[in-house]
Amino acid sequence: MIYRIVVRGELSERYAAAFEGMKMEAGSGQTTITGEVVDQAHLHGVLYHINSIGLELLSVESGTARARDLDP
């Protein structure tokens, strides 16, 4: 399932390793992290990374895979 996670702040590419395999798009004071999450444990891992680096979580949305979401 594809997830779209939004955090406060515009993250630089140095944070990409924490969200390996996911697309990051920063702008307007927030960063959107989009990508496939294989199961609940994976989702909890991504949310743990967000918390452990001190980011403020704004939203989490799940949906079906769309080519637009996964384009680099």
N, C-alpha and C positions, 0 to 999 in steps of 0.2 A: 504494500500500500504506500502511496506517496503522501508525505507529510510536508506541510508548510509551517515553519516555526519562525516567529518574529520576536526579536529581542531589541531592547533599547540600545542605541549607540551604533555608530558606523564602524564595524570591525574591519581591520586590515587583513590582508592575505596571510599574515603570520598565524592567524587563528584557524586557517583552513585545515591544518593537521588534526585539530580537535574534532572536526566534522568531516573526516575523510569520506569521499564518495558522495558528498552532498554539494550542491551549488549554493554559493553565498552571493547575495546581492545587497550592497549597502547604498543608502540614500535617505534623505529627509529625516536624519536623526535616528534611523533604525536599520537593522540588518535582517533580511529574510533568508532563512536557511531552508532549502528545498531538496528533497530526495527520497529515495525508497527506504522504508523502515520495514525490516523483515518480520519482526514480532514485538511483543510488549517489552521483552528484555532489552532489545535494541533501542526502543523508544526511551525507556528508563535510562539507558546509558547516555543517550544524547542529552536528555534533560539533566542528568547528573553533571555532564561536562559544562553545560550552561551555568548551572549553579556553582560549580567548583571554581570557575573563573570569574565569578561575581557579576554575571550579567542579569539584567532584569528581563524576565520572560513576559512578553506582551500577549502572545496568542499562539495556539497550536491548532491546526486544522488538518484533518485527514481527507483524502479523496482518492479518486482513481488516477492512474498514470495518464499523463498527457504529455505529448512530445514537447510542448512549450516549456513545461516545468523542468525537463531534464536536459535541455540544450545547454551546452557550456557557454 
